[in-house]
Amino acid sequence: MKKVLALVLACMLLIAAVPCAMAEEEITLNVWSFTNELEGMIEKYYAPSHPNVKINYTLYPTDGGEYTSHVDTLMAADAASEEAPDIFTLEAAFVKKYVDSDWTAALLDIGFEEADFATCIPAMVQIGSNEAGVQKALAWQSTPGALMYRADLAEKYLGVTTPEEFQEKVADWDAFLETAYELNEASEGACKMFCANDDIWHPYEYNREAGWVVDGKLNIDDNLYDYLDLLKTANEDDLYAKGTAWSETWFAGMNGTMDILCYFLPTWGLHYTLKPHCVVGGDSITDEAELAAKSEAEGGTYGKWRMVAGPCGYSWGGTWVGANAAKVAAADDAKKAAIKEFIRFFTLDEDFLYTYAKDVNDFVSNNTVVDRIIAEGGTPNPFLGGQDHYAIFAEAANLANGAILSRYDEAIKTLWDNAVVNPYTKGEKELDECIADFKAQVAAQITDITVE
């Protein structure tokens, strides 16, 4: 009898152990990205709390379209293949292309609910949804933009000593232009208001009433004509440096070898563009104290910058996380749950977002977390003379309208610059001729929208 009881107990223990063993079974997720940023976040924050998930991380750069080329090729050939991504990241330049395709899964189909997105920054939710409003991707960061300016130059040429005073001088585009004239006269042309055409593009882009495509037709928003007028005036009256974004001239205004008063930059632009380039060679320095010391020794601009909201709220950039619809459809419940949890952890988990934000000062895409950080004293930034960049970015974060963006934007913007912005603002062609050329090029190259 004892042997029988022992056998029964052994069987019961074995049966009880089966679900535990199944629960401990390792799940593998293929994650594709164009940046190693997420890989580091996985190692530091995700992996310790998800020991039973193995991540196969594949990185392709965006240079030359390599990332999108690999995604497109594999997804078109066999989206459900073993090597295909379960999860892939999308940047602002091509996120709409993928969320508007059948390649990305609806997040509601993998267990999310609409209420889950309630505290997210609206623009990032809007950009991650398709034309029908179906949510396909979420972002862990938000990329609101502000106006960075040199406080020392503002005081020298404009007599401005506080960010509040400077904001009055750039409160709208009329004030911005008036200040550009004042600066040019006071500095005798030595200091320019901004550097390049594209410096003011994103504020204008995000403040259109409607996007490039409305009801399947090409649309040129009235705000874009205002953009052209300001650029043409600035060009004719020599109010800006006539440089090119990401060029030597652009960085020269950041490190102080040229006097440029303003840069419109988003969250990442502050941390990863302006700050590292506050001194020549500063982009190779990882320690902030060392950067500040080098700037002081060599006449750089560390500590001389301040932030204001500027003429309008806007956004620039971002990284979204989406799921491969084919892999989701083929996944069992455990795999589907792991896909959902990966996206949820990085984009909705408030504990993670708070910790990550405090660690790296990135501006996260969650209003609850943003409000908490500001309430706790924000993020006093020595690079900005002690200003709290979180509070200023928060002003812009909920103003940007992501609903106007479309999958056509990158291609249309390139045609717009080549056919309209460059020839018109330089006085090479009349506006009517430029617009006609632009429409003809759009009609020839983007055949699935109507051009009237």
Buried (B, 14 or more C-beta within 10 A) or exposed (E): EEEEEEEEEEEEEEEEEEEEEEEEEEBEBBBBBBBEBBBEBBEEBBEEEBEEBEBEBBBBEEEEEEBBEBBBEBBEEEBBBEEBBBBBBBBBBBBBBBBBBEBBBBBEBBBBEEEBBEBBBBBBBBBBBBEEEBBBBBBBBBBBBBBBBBBBBBBBBBEBEEBEBBBEBBBEBEBBBEBBBBBBEBBEEEBBBBBBBBBBBBBBBBBBEBBBBBEEEBBBBEBBEEBBBBBBBBBEEEBBBBBEBEEEBBBBBBBBBBBBBBBBBBBBBBBEBBBBBBBBEBBEBEEEEEBBBBBEEEEBBBBBBBBBBBBBBBBBBBBBBBBBBBBBEBBEEEBBBBBBBBBBBBBBBEEBBBBBBEEEBBBBBBBBBBEBBBEEEBBEBEBBBEBBBBBBBBBBBBBBBBBBBBBBBBBBBEBBBBBBBBBBBEEEBEBEBBBBBBBEBBBEEBEEBEBE
